[in-house]
Amino acid sequence: MKTKKSRFSLMFLLVMSIFVISACGNESNGASSSKGNEYDTAMREGKQSIAEKDYAGAEEAFNEALGFKEKDAVATTFLNQTKDYIAAENKYTNGKLEEAKVAVEKVVTEKNGSKDLVKVGKELETKINKFETQQKEYQALYDSSQKQFDAGKLDDAAGTIEELLAKDLSNNLFADLKQQATELKTKINQAQAAKVKEEQAIVPDSKYKTERNSELAGKEFTAATGKDIKTATDEEIAAWLATKNATQSSGTTATDSSANAESSSTDSSQPEVSLDTEKNNVLTAVEQLTGLSSQDNQYYITKESADLFQVEIRHAHTVDGTEISNMVGMFQYTPSTKGLTKMDPITGAYAPYKK
């Protein structure tokens, strides 16, 4: 009897042990399955956050996924890629371009991460490169204007700083440069106005403000009369212009005459073109190349040789009731090639014009 009881108890204990072990296994499998589901959900939420450009939310979701699968390679890759993109954006916003380029490079070269992050990373990379190019260009304009101002070339400095301020400086990263440029413009304009007032005191109410402001006209006047056009009387300028116009209407310069003679010997049917027509053609061509209208700006054109014209472009405006004239640029135009070069006012060297 005792033997039967012992056998029964032993069997009961075995059955119970199997049941407990089975229950524990099921519970373990259930917990593991639950964690797997939560991991999948967190990863899905992270990817969705990236698609919605909620990168902070994506970072949080991927961290949560790693809580369910510690050291998981996929979640780690997505998390690091997201962190790198957030860092790149922050560096760009704060103007730390080199650091931004390093961070965004990690984003776009990640092959096992988010394709959406690669896409926006490339877009950010393009923005960084564009800003770098603009930054160099705009800073060069500011530096040029400052050098021109320091060298006493006020009209050139004013034209250059106006060119800079006409650029799109709305990006917050250009805030400091825009402020500096605005302050420099004020200094230049004040110096211009003071200089004009001094000149006007010598020759008040002149009819020939355009000629007096023009560097080309000044050189021509000095060459013809030996005098300074800024201190000359209106009568002297009028007499010079009359002589000049009479010379031009009677024909071309000696250089042009010899060129025409050579041309007529080879093609007698080719009609002569007046100097005024040539200048009008040059004006039209330069307007098209620069986008600078002769209605809004002052053009002064001289013919240097049969195939070379000097073009001075200025822009007049008023500062505190005083009219001043900014130098937009000194150009050389070659009709045969339709080539246009612009002079560096500091060095005097000409380089191909870039709009």
C-alpha positions as CSV (number, residue, x, y, z in Angstrom):
1,M,0.0,0.0,0.0
2,K,2.8,2.3,0.9
3,T,4.6,1.4,-2.3
4,K,1.6,2.4,-4.4
5,K,1.2,5.7,-2.5
6,S,4.9,6.5,-3.1
7,R,4.6,5.8,-6.8
8,F,1.5,7.9,-7.1
9,S,3.2,10.9,-5.3
10,L,6.3,10.5,-7.5
11,M,4.2,10.6,-10.7
12,F,2.3,13.6,-9.4
13,L,5.5,15.5,-8.7
14,L,6.8,14.7,-12.2
15,V,3.6,15.9,-13.8
16,M,3.6,19.1,-11.8
17,S,7.3,19.7,-12.7
18,I,6.6,19.3,-16.4
19,F,3.7,21.7,-16.1
20,V,5.7,24.3,-14.2
21,I,8.6,24.1,-16.7
22,S,6.2,24.3,-19.6
23,A,4.5,27.3,-18.1
24,C,7.8,29.1,-17.5
25,G,8.8,28.4,-21.1
26,N,5.6,29.8,-22.4
27,E,5.9,32.8,-20.2
28,S,9.5,33.4,-21.5
29,N,8.5,32.9,-25.1
30,G,5.6,35.3,-24.5
31,A,7.9,38.0,-23.0
32,S,10.4,37.6,-25.9
33,S,7.6,37.8,-28.5
34,S,6.2,40.9,-26.7
35,K,9.7,42.6,-26.8
36,G,10.0,41.8,-30.5
37,N,6.7,43.4,-31.3
38,E,7.6,46.5,-29.3
39,Y,11.0,46.7,-31.1
40,D,9.3,46.5,-34.5
41,T,6.8,49.2,-33.4
42,A,9.6,51.5,-32.3
43,M,11.6,51.0,-35.5
44,R,8.5,51.7,-37.6
45,E,7.7,54.9,-35.6
46,G,11.3,56.1,-36.0
47,K,11.2,55.6,-39.8
48,Q,7.9,57.4,-40.0
49,S,9.3,60.3,-38.0
50,I,12.1,60.6,-40.5
51,A,9.6,60.7,-43.3
52,E,7.8,63.5,-41.5
53,K,11.1,65.3,-40.9
54,D,10.7,64.9,-37.1
55,Y,14.3,63.9,-36.5
56,A,14.2,64.4,-32.7
57,G,11.2,62.0,-32.6
58,A,13.1,59.5,-34.8
59,E,16.1,59.6,-32.4
60,E,13.8,58.9,-29.5
61,A,12.1,56.0,-31.3
62,F,15.4,54.3,-32.2
63,N,16.7,54.7,-28.7
64,E,13.5,53.0,-27.5
65,A,14.0,50.2,-30.0
66,L,17.5,49.6,-28.5
67,G,15.8,49.3,-25.1
68,F,14.0,46.3,-26.5
69,K,16.9,44.9,-28.4
70,E,20.2,46.0,-26.8
71,K,23.1,46.5,-29.2
72,D,20.9,45.8,-32.3
73,A,22.9,46.6,-35.4
74,V,20.0,48.0,-37.4
75,A,18.6,50.3,-34.7
76,T,22.1,51.5,-33.9
77,T,22.8,52.4,-37.5
78,F,19.5,54.3,-37.9
79,L,20.1,56.1,-34.6
80,N,23.6,57.1,-35.4
81,Q,22.6,58.3,-38.9
82,T,19.8,60.4,-37.4
83,K,22.1,61.9,-34.8
84,D,24.6,62.8,-37.5
85,Y,21.9,64.5,-39.6
86,I,20.7,66.5,-36.6
87,A,24.3,67.6,-35.8
88,A,24.8,68.6,-39.5
89,E,21.7,70.8,-39.5
90,N,22.7,72.4,-36.2
91,K,26.3,73.1,-37.4
92,Y,25.0,74.6,-40.7
93,T,22.5,76.8,-38.9
94,N,25.3,78.1,-36.6
95,G,27.7,78.7,-39.6
96,K,30.1,76.0,-38.7
97,L,30.4,74.8,-42.2
98,E,33.4,72.5,-42.0
99,E,31.9,70.6,-39.1
100,A,28.5,70.4,-40.9
101,K,30.2,68.9,-44.0
102,V,31.9,66.2,-41.8
103,A,28.6,65.3,-40.2
104,V,26.5,65.3,-43.4
105,E,29.1,63.2,-45.1
106,K,28.4,60.4,-42.6
107,V,24.7,60.6,-43.4
108,V,24.9,60.4,-47.2
109,T,27.5,57.6,-47.2
110,E,25.6,55.3,-44.8
111,K,24.5,52.3,-47.0
112,N,22.5,50.4,-44.4
113,G,20.5,53.2,-42.9
114,S,17.6,55.4,-44.0
115,K,17.3,56.3,-47.7
116,D,15.2,59.3,-46.7
117,L,18.0,60.6,-44.5
118,V,20.4,60.1,-47.4
119,K,18.1,62.2,-49.6
120,V,17.7,65.1,-47.2
121,G,21.4,64.8,-46.4
122,K,22.3,65.4,-50.0
123,E,20.0,68.4,-50.1
124,L,21.7,69.8,-47.0
125,E,25.1,69.1,-48.6
126,T,24.1,71.1,-51.6
127,K,22.9,74.0,-49.4
128,I,26.2,74.0,-47.5
129,N,28.3,74.0,-50.8
130,K,26.1,76.8,-52.2
131,F,26.4,78.9,-49.1
132,E,30.2,78.4,-49.1
133,T,30.4,79.7,-52.6
134,Q,28.1,82.7,-51.9
135,Q,30.0,83.5,-48.7
136,K,33.3,83.7,-50.6
137,E,31.8,85.8,-53.3
138,Y,30.0,88.2,-51.0
139,Q,33.0,88.6,-48.7
140,A,35.2,89.3,-51.7
141,L,32.8,92.1,-52.7
142,Y,32.9,93.6,-49.2
143,D,36.7,93.4,-49.0
144,S,37.0,95.0,-52.4
145,S,34.7,97.9,-51.4
146,Q,36.7,98.4,-48.2
147,K,40.0,98.5,-50.2
148,Q,38.5,101.0,-52.7
149,F,37.3,103.2,-49.9
150,D,40.6,103.1,-48.1
151,A,42.3,104.0,-51.4
152,G,40.0,107.1,-51.8
153,K,38.1,105.6,-54.7
154,L,34.8,106.5,-53.2
155,D,32.6,106.1,-56.3
156,D,34.0,102.6,-57.0
157,A,33.6,101.6,-53.4
158,A,30.0,102.8,-53.4
159,G,29.2,100.8,-56.6
160,T,30.8,97.7,-55.2
161,I,29.0,97.8,-51.8
162,E,25.7,98.5,-53.7
163,E,26.4,95.3,-55.7
164,L,26.8,93.3,-52.5
165,L,23.7,94.7,-50.8
166,A,21.7,93.9,-54.0
167,K,22.4,90.2,-53.4
168,D,20.0,88.0,-51.4
169,L,21.3,88.3,-47.9
170,S,18.1,87.1,-46.2
171,N,19.8,84.0,-44.8
172,N,20.6,84.5,-41.1
173,L,24.1,83.4,-41.8
174,F,24.7,86.6,-43.7
175,A,23.3,88.8,-40.9
176,D,26.8,90.0,-39.7
177,L,28.0,90.7,-43.3
178,K,24.9,92.6,-44.2
179,Q,25.3,94.8,-41.1
180,Q,28.9,95.5,-41.9
181,A,28.1,96.3,-45.5
182,T,25.3,98.6,-44.5
183,E,27.6,100.5,-42.1
184,L,30.4,100.7,-44.8
185,K,27.8,102.0,-47.3
186,T,26.9,104.8,-44.9
187,K,30.5,105.8,-44.4
188,I,31.2,105.8,-48.2
189,N,28.1,107.8,-49.0
190,Q,28.9,110.4,-46.3
191,A,32.4,110.8,-47.7
192,Q,31.0,111.1,-51.3
193,A,28.5,113.8,-50.3
194,A,31.2,115.8,-48.5
195,K,33.4,115.6,-51.6
196,V,30.6,116.6,-53.9
197,K,29.8,119.6,-51.7
198,E,33.4,120.7,-51.9
199,E,33.4,120.5,-55.7
200,Q,30.0,122.2,-56.0
201,A,31.4,125.1,-53.9
202,I,34.0,125.6,-56.7
203,V,31.5,125.3,-59.6
204,P,27.9,125.6,-58.3
205,D,24.9,124.6,-60.3
206,S,26.8,123.0,-63.1
207,K,25.0,121.8,-66.2
208,Y,27.6,119.1,-66.8
209,K,27.4,116.9,-63.7
210,T,27.5,113.7,-65.7
211,E,30.7,114.8,-67.5
212,R,32.3,116.0,-64.3
213,N,31.7,112.7,-62.6
214,S,32.9,110.5,-65.5
215,E,36.5,109.3,-65.3
216,L,36.6,108.8,-69.0
217,A,35.3,112.3,-69.7
218,G,37.8,113.7,-67.2
219,K,40.7,112.0,-69.0
220,E,39.5,113.2,-72.4
221,F,39.0,116.7,-71.2
222,T,42.5,116.8,-69.6
223,A,44.1,115.4,-72.7
224,A,42.4,118.0,-74.9
225,T,42.7,121.1,-72.6
226,G,45.3,120.3,-69.9
227,K,42.7,121.2,-67.3
228,D,40.8,119.3,-64.5
229,I,37.1,118.8,-65.6
230,K,36.0,119.1,-61.9
231,T,37.2,122.6,-61.6
232,A,36.6,123.8,-65.2
233,T,33.9,126.2,-65.9
234,D,30.7,125.1,-67.7
235,E,31.8,127.3,-70.6
236,E,35.1,125.4,-70.9
237,I,33.3,122.1,-70.9
238,A,30.7,123.3,-73.4
239,A,33.5,124.4,-75.8
240,W,35.3,121.1,-75.4
241,L,32.1,119.1,-76.1
242,A,31.4,121.3,-79.2
243,T,34.8,120.6,-80.6
244,K,34.6,116.9,-79.8
245,N,31.2,116.6,-81.4
246,A,32.3,118.4,-84.5
247,T,35.3,116.1,-84.8
248,Q,33.2,113.0,-84.5
249,S,30.6,114.2,-87.0
250,S,33.2,115.0,-89.6
251,G,34.4,111.5,-89.6
252,T,36.4,109.0,-87.5
253,T,39.8,109.3,-85.8
254,A,43.0,108.8,-87.7
255,T,43.1,105.2,-86.6
256,D,39.6,104.6,-87.9
257,S,40.3,106.4,-91.2
258,S,43.2,104.1,-92.0
259,A,41.2,101.1,-91.0
260,N,38.4,102.2,-93.3
261,A,40.8,102.9,-96.1
262,E,42.1,99.4,-95.8
263,S,38.6,98.0,-95.6
264,S,37.4,99.9,-98.7
265,S,40.3,98.7,-100.7
266,T,39.1,95.1,-100.2
267,D,35.3,95.8,-100.2
268,S,34.2,99.1,-101.6
269,S,30.6,98.1,-101.2
270,Q,30.7,98.1,-97.4
271,P,29.0,101.2,-96.0
272,E,30.8,103.4,-93.4
273,V,29.3,103.3,-90.0
274,S,29.2,106.6,-88.0
275,L,30.8,106.7,-84.5
276,D,27.4,107.5,-83.0
277,T,25.9,104.3,-84.5
278,E,28.9,102.3,-83.3
279,K,28.5,103.7,-79.7
280,N,24.7,102.9,-79.8
281,N,25.5,99.4,-80.9
282,V,28.0,99.0,-78.1
283,L,25.6,100.4,-75.5
284,T,22.9,97.9,-76.6
285,A,25.4,95.0,-76.4
286,V,26.7,96.0,-73.0
287,E,23.2,96.5,-71.7
288,Q,22.3,92.9,-72.7
289,L,25.5,91.4,-71.3
290,T,25.2,93.2,-67.9
291,G,21.5,93.7,-67.5
292,L,22.3,97.4,-66.6
293,S,19.7,99.6,-68.3
294,S,20.9,102.9,-69.7
295,Q,17.7,104.4,-68.4
296,D,18.6,103.7,-64.8
297,N,22.3,104.2,-65.2
298,Q,24.7,106.7,-66.9
299,Y,26.8,105.3,-69.8
300,Y,29.9,107.0,-71.1
301,I,31.5,105.4,-74.1
302,T,34.8,106.1,-75.9
303,K,36.4,104.4,-78.9
304,E,39.9,103.3,-78.2
305,S,40.6,101.5,-81.5
306,A,38.8,100.0,-84.5
307,D,37.7,97.0,-82.4
308,L,37.8,98.2,-78.8
309,F,35.5,100.5,-76.8
310,Q,35.8,101.8,-73.2
311,V,32.5,101.8,-71.3
312,E,32.0,103.6,-68.0
313,I,28.7,102.9,-66.2
314,R,27.6,105.0,-63.2
315,H,24.5,105.2,-61.1
316,A,23.3,108.6,-59.6
317,H,21.4,108.9,-56.4
318,T,20.8,111.4,-53.6
319,V,22.3,111.4,-50.1
320,D,21.0,114.0,-47.7
321,G,19.9,116.2,-50.6
322,T,23.3,115.9,-52.4
323,E,23.4,114.0,-55.7
324,I,26.3,111.6,-55.9
325,S,27.4,109.2,-58.6
326,N,28.4,105.6,-57.9
327,M,30.8,103.8,-60.2
328,V,29.1,100.7,-61.4
329,G,32.0,99.6,-63.4
330,M,34.6,100.4,-66.0
331,F,34.4,98.0,-69.0
332,Q,36.0,97.2,-72.3
333,Y,33.9,95.8,-75.1
334,T,35.3,94.1,-78.3
335,P,32.6,94.1,-81.0
336,S,34.3,91.4,-83.2
337,T,34.2,88.8,-80.3
338,K,31.4,90.4,-78.3
339,G,33.7,90.0,-75.3
340,L,33.3,92.2,-72.2
341,T,35.9,92.7,-69.5
342,K,35.7,94.7,-66.3
343,M,38.4,96.7,-64.6
344,D,39.6,96.1,-61.1
345,P,39.7,99.7,-59.7
346,I,42.6,98.9,-57.4
347,T,44.9,97.1,-59.8
348,G,43.6,98.6,-63.1
349,A,43.7,95.1,-64.6
350,Y,40.8,93.9,-66.8
351,A,39.2,90.4,-66.4
352,P,36.3,88.7,-68.2
353,Y,33.0,90.0,-66.9
354,K,30.8,87.7,-64.8
355,K,27.3,88.7,-64.2
